[in-house]
């Protein structure tokens, strides 16, 4: 941002600036002011983070002070939109200042070529203005197209990664692979509750349990895991009891 501000100050001192359109001077001035504000907000963020020494203080600064219980039963902070905008503000201001500078420079070159302003040697005045304008258009267009292609290719790769199954195959539209893929690494603050049907239990007791689970209740997979672990513990305890009984029987025969 400070570099853009210095370039904008230099651009206001270009030869023939007083003869070109006022749009060019306005864009250069806008780039100067916005880049200075971007530098100011960056220093403000650095000053704020300088007093933060604990992770809890960072979470508190990034939240709006409201706590809620998420779907895992944990009490968490709600994220703050103001803090997010404050973190994004220097980058947004930098983008605006660069755009204003490029627009002002394009107007400066176009106005110089149209009005035949003296920007260099007198013998090369008209041809030189056209050449500089063409070089600026070609270079800027190539850089912007290259950047757009790289960012678009990266989005395609990210969507391909999100639409893959665990075995590497591509998900179909029925499997939830269609539509807009979610942002990678972004947590879901409002997760949807997935209802899973409980398994069929044999016997009368199993049917009773199954009917109770169907009464508007959501089958919790963690409960099923706990029940399986309890069953395994019961089987291990029964095996240990059987082994102890066998040892007692063998000792009684020896006596």
Phi, psi and omega in degrees: 000319178295326178294319178296321178297318178295321179293323179294321176297319178294323181294330178291347179255015179294152179292139180078013182296328181286346181259349182275180181293151180293341180297322180295313179295323178294320179292320178296319178294320178295319178297322179295312183292315182294321178293324175295320177294324177296319176296321180296315181292328175295316177295324178295319177296318179297322178293322179292315180289339181294335180267358180266123184240348183235149177299327179296326178291325177294317178296322179293324179289327180279354181253168178260014178087001181258132177250148177211163180263122182278185184290345176269002179083012180260144178273118185233166177273148173272133184292151182259129176290326180294318178296321178296316179295325179293325177288328182275346187298314179301320180293318180295318178296323179296318178297319179295318181293320178294319178297317179295322179294315179297320178295317179296321179291323177295318177295322179298313180291318180294320179292324177295320179291321182289321183265004180053051179282153182275103178250350180210221177290148183296324182289334182251020189296303187289314181292321181295321178296319178293319180296317178295321179295318179294318179297320179295316181295315182294314181295316180294318180296318179296317181295317180292319178294321179295317178296316178296322179293319180295315179294321178294320178295322178294323177295321178296317178295321180294317178295323177295322178293320181286337182265013180263147172278178180294333179271003177095354179281158182276134178290145174272173180294331179287334180273004179093017181272349181277171178085192182275127181286146179289162180289131182291129177086002180268122180289152178266116182275344178230072183290146178275143180275121181265120179273125178245138181283136180288155179289163179281128179258130179285155174090173181290318181296324178294320177295323177295317179295321179294321178293326177292324180288339180276354183279064175071013181261155180260129180287119183266120180296331178293328176294320177296319177296321178295321178294320178296318178295322178295320178296320177296321178295321177295319179295319178295320178295321178295320178295320178294322177295319178296320178294322178294320177296321178296319178295320178296321178296318179294324178292323179293325177291324179291324180286000000 
